[in-house]
Amino acid sequence: MDKILVEGGQPLSGEAKVSGAKNTILPLMATAILCDGPLILGNIPRLKDLVTMARLLQHMGGRADMDGERAELDLSSLTSPVAPYEVVKTMRASSLVLGPLLARHGEARVSLPGGCAIGARPIDLHLKALESMGARIDLDGGYVVARAPAGGLKGARIHFETVTVTGTENLMMAATLARGRTVITGAAREPEVVDTAQALLAMGARISGHGTDEVIIDGVDLLRPASYWAMPDRIEAGTLIAAAAISGGEALLRGVPHAALEAVYSKIREAGVELHEDDDNLLVKAGGPIRSVNIVTQPHPGFPTDMQAQFMALMTIGDKASIITETIFENRFMHVSELNRLGADITMEGRTAVVSGVRRLSGAPMMATDLRASASLILAALAAHGPSEISRVYHLDRGYDRLDEKLASLGARIKRVKD
Ligand code: UD1
């Protein structure tokens, strides 16, 4: 198992390019199930989760070739509409195949995901919505067994009481091949939902309203082969911004999706860090004191839960106290006790953390618990005096394209070693 060693205290300086977005490429790969031929995707980063999704599609009898930044997928001769437990337990987003399988093949057998480090994360809202499109859903041995009615899924009015990103994507994909019109209200407005809709439009789907909380989909008979270039990863960009900020350095980031990062930019600027936008480049300039800022995570366009841990790392060296409230996931504070081991002063009350800024963090061994928590520990290690060692970095590799290499290219003293 790999470990990451960091010798903190070095201000970052240099350039890095933002990779393609994990959370858009996962649903994009699932759209291949709907397509009547090959789907070519570009801007593919090296991520464990994408390899897992490719394996899942291959397991179903499809072709999923990943070659550098390009993926070529062909699920037109899919033989087995099954997502087995062994795969789903390692990646919850596997449930994104449910809607496409039902729409195109009329049946699906997808393992229930179970819990994960950051909370229960059920898929009940996906299932209820598919039922309103006429699907019959049964549970059998830990699997969701879903069947479309004779003649296929039918358009429906669907309201999500809780905003769900993959739920919106699952239903939007299912509705592209359903009979008639589907209207989703309470839809997620995340940029990744918009990117997925745009890829479906390139395949011939009829969708409007994506990016608002009401998405309208008119079913078509088939989706045709297409090529699509995935958007850059706003969370990776946000993580690199936080890295430059916490190190007191300066970084030029290339390929940054500014519009998707408004809430993050606003909080980073409030914290006293300069951000200069130029085309799709972003110059991050830190160096002065970090000001303590409060955040509340919200669905897009609010502050993203996927940036909460990294922002908390930055707040550990703030000038006063910062109140961080997590409203999306019930247990997304696993990084708190690890950050405190570096000398941070964070106390918890329910879904709120109070981060009292300290003058200095000092390096320590830490253990990664989930994807974004891993990134926050690395950020804190960049600011800490002395060496840190972060173990269980397989969490990090699920969703970051070699974050350690990018930080090293920005001048961080960081290296990966085998245990
Ligand atoms: C997606 C992102 C994840 C991000 C999250 C919130 C992907 C692959 N993952 O996850 O990185 O942190 O959005 O922005 O895109 N819920 C239910 N029932 C459901 C579905 C969701 O109760 O059927 C709850 C969840 O437990 C959570 C909230 O709704 O409390 C939002 O979750 P959701 O938006 O669905 O997260 P994911 O789509 O799994």
Residues whose N, C-alpha, C, O or C-beta is under 5 A from the ligand:
A	BS01	UD1	N23 A93 R121 P122 I123 D124 L125 H126 T162 V163 T164 V165 T166 G167 T305 D306 I328 F329
